Amino acid sequence: MFKEIESKFYVILCVYITALMVANVASSKVITLFGLFVPAGFVAYSLTFLMTDAVSEIWGKDRAKKVVILGLYMNILMVALLQISIHLPAAPFWANQESYKLILNGSIRIVGASLSAYLVSQFTDVWAFLAIKKLTGGRYLWLRNNGSTYLSQAVDTMIFITLAFYGLVPNIALINMIIAQYVVKVGITIINTPFFYALVYWIRGGCKEEGGSNLIHN
């Protein structure tokens, strides 16, 4: 049983890292959703909170923190590798260098804002999830999943938008961007709730527990 659960942890970790990498690249595109302007990577990024909540629920705080730190390192590695690929000389017949650069070469300010928001919001999510779990005595799985994500997504949105765009757009536009992105993220979190239950059920191997004791001790 222990080996089976540990193997599922690596599945969760792979999904987490993949979603994080995709979110960073996809967010270079801004889309319109119900009249709101949001980065195209918001779905993939929302998935990362689903994964850290699952790790917090089953494996506890220490393992969840390690996942977040690993994600940070992979983020930095991705940026470094992309920068190398951008600056390598293009073949003479390849005419897409400027487009390639535009898509993959985020400014230092955007990259810094993204990494700062990521680190603070992911640790906030882990802390809030476990705090709510303790306060509710391990009951109400939906509450700690949604509550921790609402808080961490608010932190993430405010930090990223402020660091990335303050001084570049009017203050009212800055506020509108924060509100718009947060509203969309809350909607995704609500949709994710049944998937979170299914994920935890799958990790536990079908055990009918509502969030009592972890199968892996913290």
Rosetta blueprint (number, residue, H / E / L):
1 M L
2 F H
3 K H
4 E H
5 I H
6 E H
7 S H
8 K H
9 F H
10 Y H
11 V H
12 I H
13 L H
14 C H
15 V H
16 Y H
17 I H
18 T H
19 A H
20 L H
21 M H
22 V H
23 A H
24 N H
25 V H
26 A H
27 S L
28 S L
29 K L
30 V E
31 I E
32 T E
33 L E
34 F L
35 G L
36 L E
37 F E
38 V E
39 P E
40 A L
41 G L
42 F H
43 V H
44 A H
45 Y H
46 S H
47 L H
48 T H
49 F H
50 L H
51 M H
52 T H
53 D H
54 A H
55 V H
56 S H
57 E H
58 I H
59 W H
60 G L
61 K H
62 D H
63 R H
64 A H
65 K H
66 K H
67 V H
68 V H
69 I H
70 L H
71 G H
72 L H
73 Y H
74 M H
75 N H
76 I H
77 L H
78 M H
79 V H
80 A H
81 L H
82 L H
83 Q H
84 I H
85 S H
86 I H
87 H H
88 L L
89 P L
90 A L
91 A L
92 P L
93 F L
94 W L
95 A L
96 N L
97 Q H
98 E H
99 S H
100 Y H
101 K H
102 L H
103 I H
104 L H
105 N L
106 G L
107 S L
108 I H
109 R H
110 I H
111 V H
112 G H
113 A H
114 S H
115 L H
116 S H
117 A H
118 Y H
119 L H
120 V H
121 S H
122 Q H
123 F H
124 T H
125 D H
126 V H
127 W H
128 A H
129 F H
130 L H
131 A H
132 I H
133 K H
134 K H
135 L H
136 T L
137 G L
138 G L
139 R L
140 Y L
141 L H
142 W H
143 L H
144 R H
145 N H
146 N H
147 G H
148 S H
149 T H
150 Y H
151 L H
152 S H
153 Q H
154 A H
155 V H
156 D H
157 T H
158 M H
159 I H
160 F H
161 I H
162 T H
163 L H
164 A H
165 F H
166 Y E
167 G L
168 L L
169 V E
170 P L
171 N H
172 I H
173 A H
174 L H
175 I H
176 N H
177 M H
178 I H
179 I H
180 A H
181 Q H
182 Y H
183 V H
184 V H
185 K H
186 V H
187 G H
188 I H
189 T H
190 I H
191 I H
192 N H
193 T H
194 P H
195 F H
196 F H
197 Y H
198 A H
199 L H
200 V H
201 Y H
202 W H
203 I H
204 R L
205 G L
206 G L
207 C L
208 K L
209 E L
210 E L
211 G L
212 G L
213 S L
214 N L
215 L L
216 I L
217 H L
218 N L
